[in-house]
């Protein structure tokens, strides 16, 4: 799965959400996914929060195979910026 595949999969949820902040998933060499309110894209932008992780780990979070708390505690994901934004993402994933 590519970053664009994930964007396409999440777009209906994001557009219907009441998410009001912005977050970037920094996937390293696989690109970025930026959620800004009710829009989502693979275009890099400044955001309230950045979550750095691998594409595989993002897929694991989305499928429920990886616990967000455990991923954070074991260093599989790193969060910079407003941590409350990262915690609000559960409604989208």
N, C-alpha and C positions, 0 to 999 in steps of 0.2 A: 504494500500500500504506500502511496506517495503522500506528500503534504497536501497536494491538490485533491486527492481522493478523500482525505480526512475532512477538508473544507467542504467538499460536496456532500459528504455524509452528515456533517454537523449543521450545515446552512439552515435546514428547516427548523431545527431546535433553536438556533441562535435568533433567527428572524422572529420567532414566536415568543421569545423570552422577554423578561422585563429587566435584563441585565443592563446596567447603566454605566459601567466602568470600561476600562480597556485593559487587555492582557495580551502578551506576546508569548507564544510557545517558540522558544529558540531551539531548533532541532539540529543545530550545528551544520554539518555539510549537507543535510537534507532540506535546509531552508527555514522559513518561519511561517507561523500561522498567527494572524493578528485578529483578535475579536475586539471590536470597538462598538460597544452598545449592542445593537441588533444587526450589525454587519460583520462579515468574516471574509478574510482574504489571505493571500500569500505575499502581500506587499508589506515590506518592513515599515514600521512606524514607531514613534515614541508612544509608550503605554504607561499605565499606572503601575503595572506589575509585569515582570518577566519571569517565565518559568523555563529553565534550561533543562532539557532532557533529550534522550535519543528518540527517534521515530518508533523504535520497537517498544520502548517504555510507554510512550503516549498511546500506542495501540493497546498495550496491556491495561493501562488505566481505563481506557474507553470500554474495553470488554469486561472489566471487573476482575481480571486475572491478577492485577497488581493493586494493592491497597495504597491510596495516596499517602497516608500517614507513614506506612512502612517505607515507601519509596523515598519520602523526604528524610526519614530518620537514617536510612542506609546510604544516602547520597546519590540515589538514582535520579532524583530531581533536585534542582536548586532554585530557590525563589529569591528574587531581588525586588525591592519596591514594596508596595502595599500588600502585606500578607493577607489582609481581609478580602482582597479581590480574589486571590488564589483560592481561598476557602469558599467563596461564593460560586465557584465554577461547578460545583457538584450538580447544580441545576442544568448545566449544559452537557456535561459528560455523563 
